[in-house]
Structure formats: C-alpha cells, structure tokens
Amino acid sequence: MAHGFCFSWEPGLVRLHVVSDIATGIAYYAIAFAMLYYAYKRRGITYYGMLISFAAFILACGTTHFFAAYTIYDPAYWQEGYVKAFTAVISIASAIYFIPQIPKVLTMPSLAKSLAENRELNTQLTRTVQALRESSALNQSIIDSSTDCIKLLDPEGRLQYMSPEGQRRLGIKNIDEFLNMPYENFWHGEDRDAARAAVANARQGHQGSFEGYCPTQDGTPKWWEVIVTPVKGEAGNPEKLLAVLRDITEHKSLEENLHKQTLQLEEELAERQMAQESLQEQAAMLEEEVEERRKTEEALQRSEDTVKNKLRAILEPEGDIGALELSEIIDCEMLQSMLEDFYRITGMLGAVLDVSGKVLVAVGWQDICTKFHRCHPDTLKNCIESDINLTHGVPVGTFRHYRCKNNMWDMVTPLVVGGKHMGNVFIGQFFYEDEVPDVELFREQARRYGFDEAEYLAALDRVPRFSREAADAGMKFYAKLTSMVSSLSFSSIKVSRMLNERIHLEEQLRQSQKMEAVGQLAGGVAHDFNNILQVISGYGNMLKMDVKLDDRQQGEIDHILAASEKAAQLTKGLLAFSRKQVMALTPVNLNDIIENVKKFLTRIIGEDIQLKTIICENRLKIYADWGQIEQVLINLATNARDAMRKGGLLTIETGFQTVEASTDHESGRAEPGSYAVMTVSDTGIGMDKETCKRIFEPFYTTKEVGKGTGLGMAIVYGIVKQHNGFIDVYSEPGQGTTFRIYLPIHGIEQSGQAETIVPVAPPKGGTETILVAEDDVDVRNLVVSLLTRFGYDVIEAVDGQDVVDKFTEHGDKVAMILMDMIMPKKNGKEAYEEIVLLKPDVKVLYSSGYTADFILNRGVTGEDIELIMKPVQPMELLRKIREILDRSYP
C-alpha cells in the first residue's frame, strides 16, 4: 500500500511531505556534489578524506529523502529499505571515520584566530597579486623591448600571443588573423616538421629548437633561430609553450658567403698544393736570389755613399779627396802612353799603383812578375804588401829604393793630390848591375810556391839590370813627373770646386735679384696704400672725437679703426719684406708680444687646433718693432693652420740661448752673442728637405692655386733679417714643423719686476701757421682739417715746387713745414734745399711711407731729420708737431 494512505491522501499533507523530501534531497545532493568538486580541485587539503566521507554521507541522506517522496505514491519499501540500509552503512562508516578525527579537530584554531589568519592570508595574497602584476608588467616590458620575435602557444601548439617586435619583423598588420593558428603552419617543407618536433618536445617538458626559413608578409626572406620552452604549471605540466625566434638572416648570409669562400679557398688550396712542389723547387733559387739582392743593395748603398763622398770631394772645398780613387783623378791613358815612350827610350820599367796596391799603369813588366809572382796567391800577397807597407813615409818629390818580399829591387815615389797620399809610381822589378842574384834563393822560391823551376830561372835571367846611376836618374824623372801629375790633378779639382761655388753664388744672386724686384713692387704698393690708410684712419679718429655720437656709432668707428690698423700692419709687413721700412725699434718684452697676440691667433687657427704657449719665466728684452713681431707670429700661425687640416697642436715657446761662434744658416749668418729664442711648432703634415730650402723664396707656395700668395714666409724672413736675427727650420713629412727664431737680446729681467707706465698727455693745439705740402689730395685735406680743428692756420701746397713758392710768399709767418718726401716736380729734399736758403732755421717734419727712398735715394741723412711714418694717427701727428714747435734751436 502506498505511503500516501498514511496521510489519508489528503492533498495538502501529501504535497507537504513530497515537496519537503524532494527539496531536502536536492539540497543534500547539491552540498555533496559541491564538496566532491572542492575535494577534486583541492586534493592537498588537510582533511581531504573526511571531506569525501562526509560528502558520501550527505549524498546517501539525499537519496533516502528522494525515496521517501517516491514511496508516497509507490509502495517500493524494499528498495527504500535498501537505500536506508546503504545510508546507515555510510553513516556508520562516517561516524567511525569522524570519531578518531575529533581530537585533531579540537586542535584547530578558534574562529577568531582563523579569521585573523584568513585576513593575514588575504594580505599576503594581495601582496602576491601585486608582485605578480609588477612581474607581469616587467615581463611585458622585457618582451616589448626585446629585438626577438616572442610567441606564446597553448599546449596544443596554437598561437595565443606574439610580441609587437615580432609582428613588426614579420610584417604582420592584423594579429587576429593568425591567433589559434597551429605553429607549424608558419613554416614550410622540412622546417614545418622541425617546428612540429620542437613543439612536441616542449609538450613533454623539454626544450625544442631548430633553424628555419619563414619570410615576412611582403616576401622578404628571413631565417630564424627558434627555441620552444615549456611554461609549467603548479602540477609540473606544461600549461603554455614559449617560442622565441631570433633573426639570423644576416648570420646565414655571412655563413653562406663563408661557405662559398671556404669552397673557393679549398679550390685554391688544391691548386696551391699542386704548385707546392714547384714552389719548393724555386724556394732555394729565391733564397739565393734574395741573398744576392741583399748583397747588391748593400753594395748599392755603399756605392751611393761613395758617389756622394766623391762628388763632395770634387765639388766642395771641405770635401775629402781621399774619397776619390786615384784612377778618377789622373789620366791613366796619358800616363800609360808617357811611360811607354820613356820605356822605349831608356828601357826603364814603370808602374802606377793606388794606395791599395791596385795596378793602374804598367810598362815593361817582365815574365817573372806577370807569369809567376802576380799569379800565385802567396807571391801576389808579397807584391801587394811590399807596394803598400814598404812605401810609407817617403817625402813628396823624393824616392826610395827597397828590396821587395819576392827578393828583387823596387824604387818608388809618392803621388800626393791636395795633401792626400793617393798612390805611388814605381820602377821595378830589377837588379843592380853591380850585384849577383842569389840563384839558389830563387830556386828555393820556385820549389816553395810550385813554380816550374827551369821556366822560373829563365824568367829570372830576363829581369833587367840597371846601374845605380841610371836607376836614380830614371827615378828622378818619375818624381818630377809625379809632381806635375799631382799639381794638374789637384788643379782640375780646384777648378771643379770653383765652378760649383760659382753656380751657388749665381743662384744666390738670382735669388737676391728676385727678392729685390719683388721688394720694389711690394714697397711701391705699400707706399700708395699708406696714403689711403692715412685718410681712413685720420677721418675715423676725427669722427671719434665727436661727442655727439652714440655708443653704437662709436663702436662702428672702432671697427673701422681696427680694420685700418690691421691693414697698416700688412703694409708694414710688405715694407719689411722689401726691407724698405725703418723699423720702430723700442725695448720690448718678447713674452708680452706673445701674450698680446694670443687671442688673435686663436681666432686665426680655429677651434680644431689647440694653442699652447710656454713662456720663459724671465723677461726677454729685445729691441724690436712690436707690430712686426706680431706679424711674424700671425704668418707662422696661418701656415700652421693650413698644415693641420684635421686639427692639431700649435705651440709657441720662448727661451734664451747663447751662440758661441759664427755659424751659417739657411736664413743668414748667426753672429756670436745672446739671443731670445721664439719657437713655433705644429703637428701638421711637415715638409721635405727641398721645400724647407725654398720656403723663404717670394711667391713660392705649396698651396693650391688661389689659396696662397707665397709671400707669408718671405715677409717673416724680411722682418727677422731687419731685426738682425736668423731662423732655423726643422721639419719632416708627417712629423710637423718647427721654426726657431733668434732675435738679439738686450737684457734679461726677473718676471717680478714691474714696468712703470707713464700716461700719455692729450695733444695740445696752437695758433701757429703750418705749411702743409702733400700731393695726395685726400691726405692733404685730412691734415688740413685736423690742424684747423686744433687752432692752427694752414697754408696748402700740392707739390714740391708749390711748397717752395708758398714759402717764398708766406715764409715770414710760417712756423713749420709738414712735407711729404715724395712729390711731383720736386721731392722733399730738393724743396728743403731751396727753402733753407731763404730761412736756415726753418722747422720741417717729413712724412713718408717709403723710407728707403727717403734715406738712400733722396740723400737726406742725419740725426736732426724729423720723420713720421705713414699712416700716422692724428693724435700722434699733433703731438709731434707740438713737440717740434715748442723746441728751441741753438
């Protein structure tokens, strides 16, 4: 009977029991399955078994409730009983399992403590999560900055991620098209199998690698080195696969080229191996040839040195005649002919040998010499030793007779050329008529040296015999002949030396004439240019006196005056080069000049070149024109800059040196005395010896056309010469250049000594009448304007005749004449000679920019001559005029 009968099938009551049992069963099942799933995911939990048994108990209880609902309608009580019995077994088993666990459960912390531990765990979890985030960000940064292509695959080898650099290198614009693509699909042919194998290795927990070809999306060939690494989870199983691709295209290209080169080298090696035997055969020959060439080179070197010494001996007075061979001095053919004639007349044997024993001339020599004594090495040695050793110490013009080591007589007289013993003239070998040769001695010699005795003794019988008087007479003739030959030979050498000296002198004359011609041109240009500068500088200074000008205008005028001053220095340099400039020599400290011009030199040489100055501690006082010494430094610095195109070091150093004796230099003769030395060195390209010899020539330049005048070093030379100094040049190609400039010194002071600076008073004006004679209208107008501004009355004259006429007319009121030296019609000297007749005590101030004409060509000399050099500064001119006007003459 269904269990519903117990509820009288009352609908409400039946529904209550059925719904309650079913809901309870569902809840039990849900709890049981949740516990089982939790246990599955957390196998390492502490009470894992208890959780499983409790889940089984709950599951059994749920089943009992389901059957209770079922039996309401169907009386399946046996099945329900079985279920309850199963539930009872599970319950008893769970109780049996739970009861022993009670002590362990009691040791568990309290709820509060568990909550605290849970909070601590949550804090640690938060930190761990933060660290994981930072680590993830760092890893992402590393991936983004890596130059490799980094791919992340799932365990099946499908693409999940690709680094931005990898996308760029492969030319991928839309990565979504490639996500979940099997990794091997990126590769082709055998490389696809290699990629599949690498992924399989990584799945098994190992690292897989290969090299493969994978072009970019636009078809650009790319070779890659690939490493696939497993990314393992907590259980140790690969959860992801990391593939790192490194671009080795360039390496592969190099590898391919290397392979080609290796094949080529192998082919060449095979060819070389085939030729090796031939080379080995030639090696010995080459070694012999190398040794022969080495000896030849040594001989050529000795020959070159010998030729140089011989040329020096012939062409230079200080040359050593001993460097010459006797055969190079005397006419051997002529002597051979003369001795043969003398032999035919007198029968006297003759020979000429040099000091080494070499035979140059031989007449009438007998068989005993030619066939025996000079054919065997031992007897030849005897002959040479006799000719060399037994002839020493014979006075010039005399002779000596001696028995040679081969036991026959020789007579000798020395041949001396230019005081050098060069050789000997012999009569020999012979016997005297009043002696009997020792035949046994010569027989012994024949046996000793292996001569044929009969032939040797027969040759002995043919040896000539002379009386002592005849031998002496013949030798006297040879002595006189030797003296004549010596004199003639030395005369020829002296003529050669004189001709060589004449060539040098002619070259010096041509150089001097060229310098003079260029000097005339430079001086003339400078003279005319000085007049132009006089006008520019003069009006500039007068404008500067205007108090109405603002600072900007004053600055512009300063620029004009600075430019005119530089131009004036240039004209001074030209005049110094032409040696037509009277130097404004004043006592100056050489160190001060260098310090003053240093900033300007820095602008000249540029930023790529370092300027270093090494200044002597003591003050080096010299008498010099300050501006001209600055010009020397400017020219040398300019040349140094051009020699150091890629930068370098320019060093200027001062020092002191004493010259003990007169010596000749390329730039002149150094007289004994004390000198201030200014050394200018650069680290440029340097010069060869030929260039060093020519650098002071006017218009000589090594620069490109249009980049050098060739006058810079000539100006330096002219300035130094005018200061009575000299220059030494040291240079080698690639080793830089050093100029050492020596200037006569006039005192050394300790650096601590201070100079007294006397302030210069401003110029005073006046009311006197001044006659101004100047043919250049611009210069004349400037001077007139200046003098008028300062109160003077001015009378103008346009040439030499005009100044005489104006003085004749106004001479009684003219207090002074300011007169240019070079003018049309009459020069300054000629005009002065006429004016002085009218007024002997007339005061005259000459002006000129070309002083050589003034002093030399115009014939004006004397200490009373007042001279001012153009271009002159207005204030300087006013001071000079005031000084002369205020001076009283006795």
FENQUICOR-V801659 format. One line per field, one symbol per residue. ss: DSSP state (h for helix, s for strand, l for the rest). A space follows every 50 residues. Layout:
ss=???
This chain:
ss=llhhhhhlllhhhhhhhhhhhhhhhhhhhhhhhhhhhhhhhllllllhhh hhhhhhhhhhhhhhhhhhhhllllllhhhhhhhhhhhhhhhhhhhhhhhh hhhhhhllllhhhhhhhhhhhhhhhhhhhhhhhhhhhhhhhhhhhlllss sssslllssssslhhhhhhhllllhhhllllshhhhlllhhhhhhhhhhh hhhllllsssssslllllllllsssssssssslllllsssssssssslhh hhhhhhhhhhhhhhhhhhhhhhhhhhhhhhhhhhhhhhhhhhhhhhhhhh hhhhhhhhhhhhhhhlllllhhhllhhhhllhhhhhhhhhhhhhhhllls ssssllllssssslllhhhhhhhlllhhhhhhhhhhhhhlllllllllls ssslllllsssssssssllsssssssssssssllllllhhhhhhhhhhhl llhhhhhhhhhlllsslhhhhhhhhhhhhhhhhhhhhhhhhhhhhhhhhh hhhhhhhhhhhhhhhhhhhhhhhhhhhhhhhhhhhhhhhhhhhhllllll hhhhhhhhhhhhhhhhhhhhhhhhhhhhlllllllsssshhhhhhhhhhh hhhhhlllssssssllllsssssslhhhhhhhhhhhhhhhhhhllllsss ssssssssslllsssllsssllssssssssssllllllhhhhhhllllll lllllllllllhhhhhhhhhhhlllsssssslllllsssssssssssssl llllllllllllllllllssssslllhhhhhhhhhhhhhlllsssssllh hhhhhhhhhhlllssssssslllllllhhhhhhhhhhhlllllsssssll hhhhhhhlllllllllsssllllhhhhhhhhhhhhhllll
